Amino acid sequence: MKIHTIPKEKGSRRREIRQMKKVITYGSFDLFHEGHYNLLKRAKELGDYLIVGITTEQFDESRGKLNIVDSLIDRIEHVKETGFADLIIIEDHIGQKVEDIQKYGVDIFTLGSDWEGKYDYLKELCEVVYLERTKNVSSTMLRREKYPLIRLGMIGTGRIAARFAPETHFVSGIVLNSVYNPYRKQAEKFATRYGLELYSEEVTEFLEHIDAVYIASPHETHYAYAKQALLMGKHVLCEKPMTLKEEEARELFQIAEERKCVLLEAIKTAFCPGFQRLLSIAKSGTIGQICDVEACFTRLTGENTRERTDKEYGGSFLEFGSQTLLPIFKLMGTEYKEIRFDSICDKNGIDLYTKAYLSYENGMALSKSGVAVKSEGQLLIAGTKGYILAESPWWLTRSFEVRYEDPNKKDTYTAKFLGDGLRYEISDFVNMIHAGEYKSYKFTEEEAIAMAGVMEKFLQKRKENEKGGKRNEDMGT
């Protein structure tokens, strides 16, 4: 399918067009804004004849782009109205860029600088130009006031932040435009690396220029940053653990409700399609009554990492406990009767490996986490008719099996998992903001509060053991 915006001409005019310098660019052009307009304008200035490829919803989804709002017809019309496109075509399959460049005799292929390097393979066919992205994206040009472009700011510039930033490009309706770090040079370095408009070492100033914030700072800072953002009317997506005290979690949700803000804890597994399907199968009765859930997440981290050096907030349980508690709370509930911790600790009292045992009225659960001890990272859900096994890494749920008493009977399920998985939580966050829905069923307020309560109990028990001089001993009740 292609739409011509200029009439065909014959004779010498046709020969002239063949001699023109042709430029081609592609995009979703969803929620058309100033950044899109400027990209098309600069692309047109590269040559004489501009071809614009617009992706279908199906192709966007297949390549990992989520939350497309405008219809294909509307997106075509928005591009057409700029007057820059001489020809509009539809992109609907992988490999089409190579085909189009050859078909239309393209001289220059161009995209925004956030794609720099990805399409260098096209240099064999034509010149490849990466245009600087418009940093100050204005929502005033959006075609739908119902879906304003969400300006997202990031607090923190560490490992998870570096993985999160690229994932925002795959979710429509949101743009990462600023970053905060109390150390100015770190903020500036991150902003430069990811082409962000703003960076700041002043948190209040930073919050004034955004609509929502992603908090990826050290664990102990989450509560204060989230509270300040919510009080300023900003939506909050906060890395796990959101807080380390139950009362603090309750307070944050109360503020969010009063200010009509979305508050979501960023446990990415909760929002992944494969994990949601696993939960549905488990709850369907396929394996009977669920009696036991065992979840393990271990990673061997370096001795100089935060997890191994932070005496107060480091260790395996604070790092990975939220991940392993997630399926336990989703399947067994938050009303456990008792919880007990066993840990192997180093000389500083940092837990290198922790087991958390939870007992329920009609079942039990086990969470295993480690930063210096390696174990099989699987999720096992035991029922009265069978069991579900999701092998490592189950937290990036791509597949799982339902097994029964008969060893010859086995059901295998697979699901799509895009990128690093972070785009799913970003997508849900955006959808909640746009819909004005402040509660998530995928990870509920009740579950977040219960998780904070477990973290609080763990820290209390660790402090008690430190006072008693305990190290590689039982940290139980």
C-alpha positions as a Markdown table, in Angstrom:
| # | Residue | x | y | z |
|---|---|---|---|---|
| 1 | Met | 0.0 | 0.0 | 0.0 |
| 2 | Lys | 1.3 | 3.5 | -0.9 |
| 3 | Ile | -0.2 | 6.9 | -0.9 |
| 4 | His | 1.0 | 9.5 | -3.5 |
| 5 | Thr | 0.9 | 13.1 | -2.4 |
| 6 | Ile | 2.1 | 14.6 | -5.7 |
| 7 | Pro | 0.8 | 13.9 | -9.2 |
| 8 | Lys | 2.8 | 11.7 | -11.7 |
| 9 | Glu | 4.4 | 13.6 | -14.5 |
| 10 | Lys | 5.6 | 12.5 | -17.9 |
| 11 | Gly | 8.5 | 13.2 | -20.3 |
| 12 | Ser | 11.4 | 15.4 | -19.2 |
| 13 | Arg | 9.9 | 15.9 | -15.8 |
| 14 | Arg | 10.0 | 12.2 | -15.1 |
| 15 | Arg | 13.7 | 12.1 | -16.1 |
| 16 | Glu | 14.3 | 15.0 | -13.7 |
| 17 | Ile | 12.7 | 13.2 | -10.8 |
| 18 | Arg | 15.0 | 10.3 | -11.4 |
| 19 | Gln | 18.0 | 12.6 | -11.1 |
| 20 | Met | 16.7 | 14.0 | -7.8 |
| 21 | Lys | 18.5 | 13.2 | -4.6 |
| 22 | Lys | 16.0 | 10.9 | -2.8 |
| 23 | Val | 15.8 | 10.6 | 0.9 |
| 24 | Ile | 13.9 | 8.0 | 2.9 |
| 25 | Thr | 12.9 | 7.8 | 6.6 |
| 26 | Tyr | 10.6 | 5.6 | 8.7 |
| 27 | Gly | 8.7 | 5.8 | 11.9 |
| 28 | Ser | 5.4 | 5.1 | 13.8 |
| 29 | Phe | 4.7 | 8.9 | 14.0 |
| 30 | Asp | 2.2 | 8.1 | 16.8 |
| 31 | Leu | 0.8 | 11.1 | 18.8 |
| 32 | Phe | 2.4 | 13.4 | 16.3 |
| 33 | His | 4.5 | 16.1 | 18.0 |
| 34 | Glu | 7.2 | 18.7 | 17.4 |
| 35 | Gly | 10.0 | 16.1 | 17.4 |
| 36 | His | 8.4 | 14.3 | 14.5 |
| 37 | Tyr | 7.8 | 17.5 | 12.6 |
| 38 | Asn | 11.5 | 18.6 | 13.0 |
| 39 | Leu | 12.7 | 15.2 | 12.0 |
| 40 | Leu | 10.7 | 15.3 | 8.7 |
| 41 | Lys | 11.8 | 18.9 | 8.1 |
| 42 | Arg | 15.5 | 18.0 | 8.4 |
| 43 | Ala | 15.1 | 14.9 | 6.4 |
| 44 | Lys | 13.5 | 16.9 | 3.6 |
| 45 | Glu | 16.4 | 19.3 | 3.7 |
| 46 | Leu | 18.9 | 16.5 | 3.0 |
| 47 | Gly | 17.6 | 16.1 | -0.6 |
| 48 | Asp | 15.0 | 16.9 | -3.2 |
| 49 | Tyr | 12.4 | 14.1 | -2.7 |
| 50 | Leu | 11.3 | 12.7 | 0.6 |
| 51 | Ile | 9.8 | 9.2 | 1.0 |
| 52 | Val | 8.3 | 8.5 | 4.5 |
| 53 | Gly | 7.6 | 5.0 | 5.6 |
| 54 | Ile | 4.9 | 4.6 | 8.3 |
| 55 | Thr | 4.7 | 1.3 | 10.3 |
| 56 | Thr | 1.6 | -0.7 | 10.8 |
| 57 | Glu | 0.4 | -1.5 | 14.3 |
| 58 | Gln | 1.1 | -5.2 | 13.7 |
| 59 | Phe | 4.7 | -4.5 | 12.6 |
| 60 | Asp | 5.2 | -2.1 | 15.5 |
| 61 | Glu | 4.2 | -4.8 | 17.9 |
| 62 | Ser | 6.3 | -7.5 | 16.3 |
| 63 | Arg | 9.4 | -5.2 | 16.7 |
| 64 | Gly | 8.6 | -4.4 | 20.3 |
| 65 | Lys | 6.8 | -1.1 | 20.0 |
| 66 | Leu | 4.0 | -0.9 | 22.5 |
| 67 | Asn | 1.0 | 1.4 | 23.2 |
| 68 | Ile | 0.4 | 2.8 | 19.7 |
| 69 | Val | -2.5 | 5.2 | 20.1 |
| 70 | Asp | -3.3 | 6.7 | 16.8 |
| 71 | Ser | -4.7 | 4.6 | 13.9 |
| 72 | Leu | -2.6 | 4.1 | 10.8 |
| 73 | Ile | -4.9 | 6.4 | 8.8 |
| 74 | Asp | -4.5 | 9.2 | 11.4 |
| 75 | Arg | -0.8 | 8.8 | 11.4 |
| 76 | Ile | -0.6 | 9.0 | 7.6 |
| 77 | Glu | -2.7 | 12.1 | 7.7 |
| 78 | His | -0.5 | 13.8 | 10.3 |
| 79 | Val | 2.6 | 13.2 | 8.2 |
| 80 | Lys | 0.8 | 14.3 | 5.0 |
| 81 | Glu | -0.3 | 17.6 | 6.7 |
| 82 | Thr | 3.3 | 18.6 | 7.3 |
| 83 | Gly | 3.8 | 19.0 | 3.5 |
| 84 | Phe | 7.3 | 17.5 | 3.7 |
| 85 | Ala | 6.5 | 14.0 | 2.3 |
| 86 | Asp | 6.6 | 13.6 | -1.4 |
| 87 | Leu | 5.6 | 10.0 | -1.1 |
| 88 | Ile | 4.2 | 8.0 | 1.8 |
| 89 | Ile | 4.6 | 4.2 | 2.0 |
| 90 | Ile | 3.6 | 1.6 | 4.5 |
| 91 | Glu | 6.2 | -0.5 | 6.3 |
| 92 | Asp | 4.8 | -3.9 | 7.4 |
| 93 | His | 7.7 | -6.4 | 7.4 |
| 94 | Ile | 11.3 | -7.0 | 8.4 |
| 95 | Gly | 13.7 | -6.4 | 5.6 |
| 96 | Gln | 11.5 | -3.9 | 3.8 |
| 97 | Lys | 14.0 | -1.0 | 4.3 |
| 98 | Val | 16.5 | -2.8 | 2.0 |
| 99 | Glu | 13.7 | -3.5 | -0.6 |
| 100 | Asp | 12.5 | 0.1 | -0.5 |
| 101 | Ile | 16.0 | 1.7 | -0.9 |
| 102 | Gln | 16.5 | -0.5 | -4.0 |
| 103 | Lys | 13.0 | -0.1 | -5.4 |
| 104 | Tyr | 12.9 | 3.7 | -5.2 |
| 105 | Gly | 16.6 | 4.4 | -6.0 |
| 106 | Val | 17.2 | 6.1 | -2.6 |
| 107 | Asp | 20.3 | 8.1 | -2.1 |
| 108 | Ile | 20.0 | 8.9 | 1.7 |
| 109 | Phe | 18.5 | 6.8 | 4.5 |
| 110 | Thr | 17.9 | 8.8 | 7.7 |
| 111 | Leu | 16.5 | 8.3 | 11.2 |
| 112 | Gly | 16.9 | 10.0 | 14.6 |
| 113 | Ser | 20.1 | 9.9 | 16.5 |
| 114 | Asp | 18.6 | 7.5 | 19.1 |
| 115 | Trp | 19.0 | 4.8 | 16.4 |
| 116 | Glu | 22.7 | 5.6 | 15.7 |
| 117 | Gly | 24.6 | 2.7 | 14.5 |
| 118 | Lys | 21.7 | 0.3 | 14.2 |
| 119 | Tyr | 21.3 | 0.8 | 10.4 |
| 120 | Asp | 24.9 | 1.1 | 9.4 |
| 121 | Tyr | 24.5 | -2.1 | 7.4 |
| 122 | Leu | 22.5 | 0.0 | 4.9 |
| 123 | Lys | 25.7 | 2.0 | 4.0 |
| 124 | Glu | 26.3 | -0.6 | 1.3 |
| 125 | Leu | 23.2 | 0.6 | -0.5 |
| 126 | Cys | 23.1 | 4.4 | 0.2 |
| 127 | Glu | 24.3 | 7.1 | 2.5 |
| 128 | Val | 23.1 | 6.8 | 6.1 |
| 129 | Val | 22.5 | 9.9 | 8.2 |
| 130 | Tyr | 21.4 | 10.0 | 11.8 |
| 131 | Leu | 19.7 | 13.3 | 12.7 |
| 132 | Glu | 19.9 | 14.8 | 16.2 |
| 133 | Arg | 16.7 | 14.2 | 18.0 |
| 134 | Thr | 14.6 | 17.2 | 19.2 |
| 135 | Lys | 15.2 | 17.3 | 22.9 |
| 136 | Asn | 12.5 | 19.7 | 23.8 |
| 137 | Val | 9.5 | 17.7 | 22.7 |
| 138 | Ser | 6.3 | 19.9 | 23.1 |
| 139 | Ser | 3.0 | 18.4 | 23.8 |
| 140 | Thr | 1.2 | 21.4 | 22.2 |
| 141 | Met | 1.4 | 19.7 | 18.8 |
| 142 | Leu | -0.2 | 16.5 | 19.9 |
| 143 | Arg | -3.3 | 15.6 | 18.0 |
| 144 | Arg | -5.1 | 14.1 | 20.9 |
| 145 | Glu | -5.5 | 16.1 | 24.1 |
| 146 | Lys | -6.8 | 13.0 | 25.7 |
| 147 | Tyr | -3.4 | 11.4 | 25.5 |
| 148 | Pro | -0.8 | 14.0 | 26.3 |
| 149 | Leu | 2.8 | 13.0 | 25.8 |
| 150 | Ile | 4.2 | 12.1 | 29.2 |
| 151 | Arg | 7.5 | 13.8 | 30.1 |
| 152 | Leu | 9.4 | 11.2 | 32.1 |
| 153 | Gly | 12.4 | 12.0 | 34.3 |
| 154 | Met | 14.8 | 9.5 | 35.8 |
| 155 | Ile | 16.3 | 9.6 | 39.3 |
| 156 | Gly | 19.6 | 7.7 | 39.3 |
| 157 | Thr | 22.1 | 6.8 | 36.7 |
| 158 | Gly | 23.2 | 3.3 | 37.6 |
| 159 | Arg | 23.0 | -0.1 | 36.0 |
| 160 | Ile | 19.2 | -0.4 | 35.8 |
| 161 | Ala | 18.9 | 3.2 | 34.6 |
| 162 | Ala | 21.2 | 2.3 | 31.7 |
| 163 | Arg | 18.9 | -0.6 | 30.7 |
| 164 | Phe | 15.7 | 1.4 | 31.3 |
| 165 | Ala | 16.5 | 4.4 | 29.1 |
| 166 | Pro | 16.6 | 2.6 | 25.7 |
| 167 | Glu | 13.4 | 0.7 | 26.6 |
| 168 | Thr | 11.4 | 3.9 | 26.7 |
| 169 | His | 11.8 | 4.2 | 22.9 |
| 170 | Phe | 9.6 | 1.2 | 22.5 |
| 171 | Val | 6.6 | 2.6 | 24.3 |
| 172 | Ser | 4.3 | 5.2 | 22.6 |
| 173 | Gly | 3.1 | 8.2 | 24.6 |
| 174 | Ile | 6.1 | 8.8 | 26.8 |
| 175 | Val | 9.5 | 10.4 | 26.4 |
| 176 | Leu | 12.4 | 10.3 | 28.7 |
| 177 | Asn | 13.6 | 13.9 | 28.7 |
| 178 | Ser | 15.6 | 14.5 | 31.9 |
| 179 | Val | 17.7 | 12.9 | 34.6 |
| 180 | Tyr | 18.7 | 13.7 | 38.2 |
| 181 | Asn | 21.7 | 12.8 | 40.2 |
| 182 | Pro | 23.0 | 14.6 | 43.2 |
| 183 | Tyr | 26.4 | 14.5 | 41.5 |
| 184 | Arg | 26.1 | 16.9 | 38.6 |
| 185 | Lys | 28.8 | 15.3 | 36.4 |
| 186 | Gln | 27.1 | 11.9 | 36.6 |
| 187 | Ala | 23.8 | 13.5 | 35.6 |
| 188 | Glu | 25.4 | 15.3 | 32.7 |
| 189 | Lys | 27.2 | 12.2 | 31.5 |
| 190 | Phe | 24.0 | 10.2 | 31.5 |
| 191 | Ala | 22.0 | 13.0 | 29.7 |
| 192 | Thr | 24.7 | 13.2 | 27.0 |
| 193 | Arg | 24.8 | 9.5 | 26.5 |
| 194 | Tyr | 21.1 | 9.2 | 26.0 |
| 195 | Gly | 20.4 | 12.5 | 24.4 |
| 196 | Leu | 18.2 | 13.9 | 27.2 |
| 197 | Glu | 17.1 | 17.5 | 27.2 |
| 198 | Leu | 17.7 | 18.3 | 30.9 |
| 199 | Tyr | 19.9 | 17.1 | 33.7 |
| 200 | Ser | 20.1 | 18.4 | 37.3 |
| 201 | Glu | 21.6 | 17.9 | 40.7 |
| 202 | Glu | 18.7 | 19.8 | 42.3 |
| 203 | Val | 15.8 | 17.4 | 42.8 |
| 204 | Thr | 13.0 | 20.0 | 43.2 |
| 205 | Glu | 14.1 | 21.8 | 40.0 |
| 206 | Phe | 14.2 | 18.5 | 38.2 |
| 207 | Leu | 10.7 | 17.5 | 39.3 |
| 208 | Glu | 9.2 | 20.8 | 38.1 |
| 209 | His | 10.0 | 19.9 | 34.4 |
| 210 | Ile | 8.4 | 16.5 | 34.2 |
| 211 | Asp | 5.0 | 14.7 | 34.5 |
| 212 | Ala | 6.3 | 11.4 | 35.9 |
| 213 | Val | 9.4 | 10.0 | 37.4 |
| 214 | Tyr | 11.2 | 6.7 | 37.4 |
| 215 | Ile | 13.2 | 6.1 | 40.6 |
| 216 | Ala | 16.3 | 4.0 | 40.1 |
| 217 | Ser | 18.4 | 5.3 | 43.0 |
| 218 | Pro | 19.8 | 3.2 | 46.0 |
| 219 | His | 17.2 | 1.3 | 48.0 |
| 220 | Glu | 17.2 | 3.6 | 51.0 |
| 221 | Thr | 16.4 | 6.7 | 49.0 |
| 222 | His | 13.3 | 5.4 | 47.3 |
| 223 | Tyr | 10.8 | 6.5 | 49.9 |
| 224 | Ala | 11.9 | 10.1 | 50.2 |
| 225 | Tyr | 12.1 | 10.7 | 46.4 |
| 226 | Ala | 8.8 | 9.0 | 45.8 |
| 227 | Lys | 7.1 | 11.1 | 48.5 |
| 228 | Gln | 8.5 | 14.4 | 47.2 |
| 229 | Ala | 7.4 | 13.5 | 43.7 |
| 230 | Leu | 3.9 | 12.5 | 44.7 |
| 231 | Leu | 3.5 | 15.7 | 46.8 |
| 232 | Met | 4.3 | 17.7 | 43.7 |
| 233 | Gly | 1.7 | 15.8 | 41.7 |
| 234 | Lys | 4.0 | 13.6 | 39.7 |
| 235 | His | 3.3 | 10.0 | 38.8 |
| 236 | Val | 5.9 | 7.5 | 40.2 |
| 237 | Leu | 7.3 | 4.3 | 38.9 |
| 238 | Cys | 9.7 | 3.2 | 41.6 |
| 239 | Glu | 12.3 | 0.4 | 41.5 |
| 240 | Lys | 12.1 | -2.4 | 44.0 |
| 241 | Pro | 12.0 | -2.4 | 47.0 |
| 242 | Met | 9.8 | 0.7 | 46.9 |
| 243 | Thr | 10.2 | 1.2 | 50.6 |
| 244 | Leu | 11.8 | -0.8 | 53.5 |
| 245 | Lys | 9.0 | -0.1 | 55.9 |
| 246 | Glu | 5.3 | -1.1 | 55.7 |
| 247 | Glu | 4.1 | 2.2 | 57.1 |
| 248 | Glu | 6.0 | 4.1 | 54.5 |
| 249 | Ala | 4.4 | 2.1 | 51.7 |
| 250 | Arg | 1.0 | 2.8 | 53.2 |
| 251 | Glu | 1.8 | 6.5 | 53.4 |
| 252 | Leu | 2.9 | 6.7 | 49.7 |
| 253 | Phe | -0.2 | 5.0 | 48.4 |
| 254 | Gln | -2.3 | 7.4 | 50.5 |
| 255 | Ile | -0.6 | 10.4 | 49.1 |
| 256 | Ala | -0.9 | 9.0 | 45.6 |
| 257 | Glu | -4.7 | 8.6 | 46.0 |
| 258 | Glu | -5.1 | 12.1 | 47.4 |
| 259 | Arg | -3.1 | 13.7 | 44.6 |
| 260 | Lys | -4.6 | 11.4 | 41.9 |
| 261 | Cys | -1.2 | 10.1 | 40.9 |
| 262 | Val | -0.1 | 6.6 | 39.7 |
| 263 | Leu | 2.2 | 4.9 | 42.1 |
| 264 | Leu | 3.7 | 1.6 | 40.7 |
| 265 | Glu | 6.5 | -0.6 | 42.0 |
| 266 | Ala | 8.7 | -1.6 | 39.1 |
| 267 | Ile | 9.0 | -5.4 | 39.5 |
| 268 | Lys | 9.1 | -6.0 | 35.7 |
| 269 | Thr | 8.2 | -9.7 | 35.9 |
| 270 | Ala | 4.8 | -8.8 | 37.2 |
| 271 | Phe | 4.0 | -7.0 | 33.9 |
| 272 | Cys | 5.4 | -9.5 | 31.4 |
| 273 | Pro | 2.9 | -11.5 | 29.3 |
| 274 | Gly | 4.5 | -14.9 | 30.0 |
| 275 | Phe | 4.3 | -14.4 | 33.8 |
| 276 | Gln | 0.7 | -13.3 | 33.6 |
| 277 | Arg | -0.1 | -16.4 | 31.6 |
| 278 | Leu | 1.7 | -18.6 | 34.1 |
| 279 | Leu | -0.4 | -17.1 | 36.9 |
| 280 | Ser | -3.6 | -17.7 | 34.9 |
| 281 | Ile | -2.8 | -21.3 | 34.3 |
| 282 | Ala | -1.8 | -21.8 | 38.0 |
| 283 | Lys | -5.1 | -20.3 | 39.2 |
| 284 | Ser | -7.2 | -22.1 | 36.7 |
| 285 | Gly | -7.3 | -25.4 | 38.6 |
| 286 | Thr | -5.1 | -27.2 | 36.1 |
| 287 | Ile | -2.7 | -28.3 | 38.8 |
| 288 | Gly | -5.4 | -28.5 | 41.5 |
| 289 | Gln | -5.1 | -26.6 | 44.8 |
| 290 | Ile | -1.8 | -24.8 | 45.1 |
| 291 | Cys | 0.1 | -26.0 | 48.2 |
| 292 | Asp | 3.7 | -24.8 | 47.8 |
| 293 | Val | 5.6 | -22.1 | 45.8 |
| 294 | Glu | 9.4 | -22.1 | 45.6 |
| 295 | Ala | 11.2 | -19.3 | 43.8 |
| 296 | Cys | 14.9 | -18.8 | 43.5 |
| 297 | Phe | 17.0 | -15.9 | 42.1 |
| 298 | Thr | 20.8 | -15.9 | 42.5 |
| 299 | Arg | 23.5 | -14.0 | 40.8 |
| 300 | Leu | 27.2 | -14.0 | 41.6 |
| 301 | Thr | 28.2 | -10.4 | 42.0 |
| 302 | Gly | 31.6 | -8.9 | 42.4 |
| 303 | Glu | 33.1 | -8.3 | 45.8 |
| 304 | Asn | 33.2 | -4.5 | 45.2 |
| 305 | Thr | 29.6 | -4.1 | 44.1 |
| 306 | Arg | 27.0 | -2.3 | 46.1 |
| 307 | Glu | 25.3 | -5.6 | 47.0 |
| 308 | Arg | 28.5 | -6.8 | 48.7 |
| 309 | Thr | 29.8 | -3.6 | 50.3 |
| 310 | Asp | 26.7 | -1.8 | 51.6 |
| 311 | Lys | 26.6 | -3.0 | 55.2 |
| 312 | Glu | 23.1 | -1.4 | 55.9 |
| 313 | Tyr | 21.2 | -1.9 | 52.6 |
| 314 | Gly | 23.2 | -4.4 | 50.7 |
| 315 | Gly | 22.8 | -8.2 | 50.5 |
| 316 | Ser | 20.9 | -10.8 | 48.6 |
| 317 | Phe | 17.4 | -10.4 | 50.1 |
| 318 | Leu | 17.1 | -6.6 | 49.6 |
| 319 | Glu | 18.4 | -7.1 | 46.1 |
| 320 | Phe | 16.4 | -10.1 | 44.9 |
| 321 | Gly | 13.8 | -10.8 | 47.6 |
| 322 | Ser | 11.1 | -8.7 | 45.9 |
| 323 | Gln | 11.5 | -10.8 | 42.8 |
| 324 | Thr | 11.1 | -14.1 | 44.6 |
| 325 | Leu | 8.3 | -12.9 | 46.8 |
| 326 | Leu | 6.3 | -11.8 | 43.8 |
| 327 | Pro | 5.0 | -15.3 | 42.7 |
| 328 | Ile | 4.5 | -16.3 | 46.3 |
| 329 | Phe | 2.2 | -13.3 | 47.0 |
| 330 | Lys | 0.4 | -13.6 | 43.7 |
| 331 | Leu | -0.4 | -17.3 | 44.3 |
| 332 | Met | -0.5 | -17.8 | 48.0 |
| 333 | Gly | -1.6 | -14.3 | 49.1 |
| 334 | Thr | -0.2 | -11.8 | 51.5 |
| 335 | Glu | -1.8 | -13.2 | 54.6 |
| 336 | Tyr | 0.9 | -15.6 | 55.7 |
| 337 | Lys | 0.9 | -16.9 | 59.3 |
| 338 | Glu | 4.6 | -16.8 | 59.9 |
| 339 | Ile | 7.9 | -15.8 | 58.1 |
| 340 | Arg | 11.4 | -17.0 | 59.0 |
| 341 | Phe | 14.8 | -16.1 | 57.5 |
| 342 | Asp | 18.0 | -18.2 | 57.3 |
| 343 | Ser | 21.1 | -16.5 | 55.9 |
| 344 | Ile | 24.7 | -17.0 | 55.2 |
| 345 | Cys | 26.5 | -13.7 | 56.0 |
| 346 | Asp | 29.9 | -12.3 | 55.5 |
| 347 | Lys | 32.0 | -10.8 | 58.3 |
| 348 | Asn | 30.2 | -7.5 | 57.9 |
| 349 | Gly | 26.8 | -9.1 | 58.4 |
| 350 | Ile | 25.8 | -8.7 | 54.7 |
| 351 | Asp | 23.7 | -11.7 | 53.7 |
| 352 | Leu | 25.3 | -13.6 | 50.8 |
| 353 | Tyr | 22.5 | -16.1 | 50.6 |
| 354 | Thr | 19.0 | -16.0 | 52.2 |
| 355 | Lys | 16.1 | -18.4 | 52.4 |
| 356 | Ala | 12.8 | -16.9 | 53.6 |
| 357 | Tyr | 10.2 | -19.5 | 54.7 |
| 358 | Leu | 6.5 | -18.5 | 54.7 |
| 359 | Ser | 3.8 | -20.6 | 56.2 |
| 360 | Tyr | 0.1 | -20.3 | 55.3 |
| 361 | Glu | -3.1 | -21.8 | 56.6 |
| 362 | Asn | -3.2 | -24.4 | 53.8 |
| 363 | Gly | 0.3 | -24.2 | 52.3 |
| 364 | Met | 3.9 | -23.0 | 52.4 |
| 365 | Ala | 6.4 | -21.1 | 50.3 |
| 366 | Leu | 10.2 | -20.6 | 50.0 |
| 367 | Ser | 12.1 | -17.7 | 48.7 |
| 368 | Lys | 15.8 | -18.2 | 47.9 |
| 369 | Ser | 18.1 | -15.3 | 46.9 |
| 370 | Gly | 21.9 | -15.0 | 46.6 |
| 371 | Val | 24.7 | -12.6 | 45.6 |
| 372 | Ala | 27.6 | -14.9 | 46.4 |
| 373 | Val | 26.0 | -18.4 | 46.3 |
| 374 | Lys | 24.7 | -19.9 | 43.1 |
| 375 | Ser | 21.6 | -22.1 | 42.9 |
| 376 | Glu | 19.2 | -23.3 | 40.2 |
| 377 | Gly | 17.0 | -20.2 | 39.5 |
| 378 | Gln | 13.7 | -21.9 | 38.9 |
| 379 | Leu | 10.1 | -21.3 | 39.9 |
| 380 | Leu | 8.2 | -24.4 | 41.1 |
| 381 | Ile | 4.5 | -24.3 | 41.9 |
| 382 | Ala | 3.2 | -27.5 | 43.5 |
| 383 | Gly | -0.5 | -28.5 | 43.4 |
| 384 | Thr | -2.7 | -31.5 | 44.2 |
| 385 | Lys | -3.0 | -32.5 | 40.5 |
| 386 | Gly | 0.4 | -31.5 | 39.2 |
| 387 | Tyr | 3.0 | -28.8 | 39.2 |
| 388 | Ile | 4.3 | -25.9 | 37.1 |
| 389 | Leu | 8.0 | -25.6 | 36.4 |
| 390 | Ala | 9.5 | -22.4 | 35.0 |
| 391 | Glu | 13.2 | -22.8 | 34.5 |
| 392 | Ser | 15.9 | -20.2 | 35.0 |
| 393 | Pro | 15.5 | -17.3 | 34.3 |
| 394 | Trp | 11.8 | -17.6 | 35.2 |
| 395 | Trp | 11.7 | -13.9 | 36.0 |
| 396 | Leu | 12.1 | -13.3 | 32.2 |
| 397 | Thr | 9.2 | -15.7 | 31.6 |
| 398 | Arg | 9.4 | -17.0 | 28.0 |
| 399 | Ser | 8.2 | -20.5 | 28.7 |
| 400 | Phe | 7.0 | -22.9 | 31.4 |
| 401 | Glu | 5.7 | -26.5 | 31.7 |
| 402 | Val | 2.8 | -28.1 | 33.5 |
| 403 | Arg | 3.7 | -31.6 | 34.6 |
| 404 | Tyr | 1.5 | -34.3 | 36.0 |
| 405 | Glu | 1.7 | -37.7 | 37.8 |
| 406 | Asp | 1.9 | -39.4 | 34.4 |
| 407 | Pro | 5.5 | -38.5 | 33.2 |
| 408 | Asn | 4.4 | -38.8 | 29.6 |
| 409 | Lys | 1.8 | -36.1 | 30.1 |
| 410 | Lys | 3.3 | -32.6 | 29.9 |
| 411 | Asp | 2.0 | -29.2 | 28.6 |
| 412 | Thr | 4.4 | -26.6 | 27.4 |
| 413 | Tyr | 3.5 | -22.9 | 27.1 |
| 414 | Thr | 5.5 | -20.2 | 25.5 |
| 415 | Ala | 5.1 | -16.4 | 25.4 |
| 416 | Lys | 6.6 | -13.4 | 23.7 |
| 417 | Phe | 9.3 | -11.5 | 25.7 |
| 418 | Leu | 10.6 | -8.3 | 24.2 |
| 419 | Gly | 13.9 | -6.6 | 24.9 |
| 420 | Asp | 14.9 | -6.5 | 28.6 |
| 421 | Gly | 11.2 | -6.8 | 29.7 |
| 422 | Leu | 11.2 | -3.2 | 31.1 |
| 423 | Arg | 9.0 | -1.9 | 28.3 |
| 424 | Tyr | 6.1 | -3.9 | 29.7 |
| 425 | Glu | 6.1 | -2.1 | 33.1 |
| 426 | Ile | 6.6 | 1.2 | 31.2 |
| 427 | Ser | 3.6 | 0.4 | 29.0 |
| 428 | Asp | 1.3 | -0.4 | 32.0 |
| 429 | Phe | 2.5 | 2.8 | 33.7 |
| 430 | Val | 1.6 | 4.9 | 30.6 |
| 431 | Asn | -1.8 | 3.1 | 30.2 |
| 432 | Met | -2.7 | 3.7 | 33.8 |
| 433 | Ile | -1.9 | 7.4 | 33.5 |
| 434 | His | -3.8 | 7.9 | 30.3 |
| 435 | Ala | -6.8 | 5.9 | 31.6 |
| 436 | Gly | -6.8 | 7.7 | 35.0 |
| 437 | Glu | -6.6 | 4.3 | 36.7 |
| 438 | Tyr | -4.5 | 4.3 | 39.8 |
| 439 | Lys | -4.7 | 0.6 | 40.8 |
| 440 | Ser | -2.9 | -2.2 | 39.1 |
| 441 | Tyr | -4.1 | -5.8 | 39.3 |
| 442 | Lys | -0.7 | -7.1 | 38.1 |
| 443 | Phe | 1.0 | -5.8 | 41.2 |
| 444 | Thr | -1.4 | -4.5 | 43.7 |
| 445 | Glu | -1.2 | -1.9 | 46.5 |
| 446 | Glu | -1.8 | -4.7 | 49.0 |
| 447 | Glu | 1.1 | -6.8 | 47.6 |
| 448 | Ala | 3.4 | -3.8 | 47.6 |
| 449 | Ile | 2.6 | -3.0 | 51.2 |
| 450 | Ala | 3.0 | -6.6 | 52.3 |
| 451 | Met | 6.4 | -6.8 | 50.5 |
| 452 | Ala | 7.6 | -3.6 | 52.3 |
| 453 | Gly | 6.5 | -5.3 | 55.5 |
| 454 | Val | 8.7 | -8.4 | 54.8 |
| 455 | Met | 11.6 | -6.2 | 54.0 |
| 456 | Glu | 11.1 | -4.4 | 57.3 |
| 457 | Lys | 11.0 | -7.7 | 59.2 |
| 458 | Phe | 14.2 | -8.9 | 57.5 |
| 459 | Leu | 16.1 | -5.7 | 58.4 |
| 460 | Gln | 14.9 | -5.9 | 62.0 |
| 461 | Lys | 16.1 | -9.5 | 62.3 |
| 462 | Arg | 19.4 | -8.7 | 60.7 |
| 463 | Lys | 20.0 | -5.9 | 63.2 |
| 464 | Glu | 19.1 | -8.2 | 66.1 |
| 465 | Asn | 21.6 | -10.8 | 64.9 |
| 466 | Glu | 24.3 | -8.2 | 64.5 |
| 467 | Lys | 23.8 | -7.0 | 68.0 |
| 468 | Gly | 24.0 | -10.6 | 69.2 |
| 469 | Gly | 27.2 | -11.2 | 67.2 |
| 470 | Lys | 25.6 | -13.8 | 64.9 |
| 471 | Arg | 27.0 | -14.2 | 61.4 |
| 472 | Asn | 26.6 | -17.5 | 59.4 |
| 473 | Glu | 23.7 | -18.6 | 61.7 |
| 474 | Asp | 20.0 | -18.8 | 61.7 |
| 475 | Met | 18.3 | -15.5 | 61.3 |
| 476 | Gly | 14.9 | -17.0 | 62.1 |
| 477 | Thr | 12.1 | -16.1 | 64.3 |
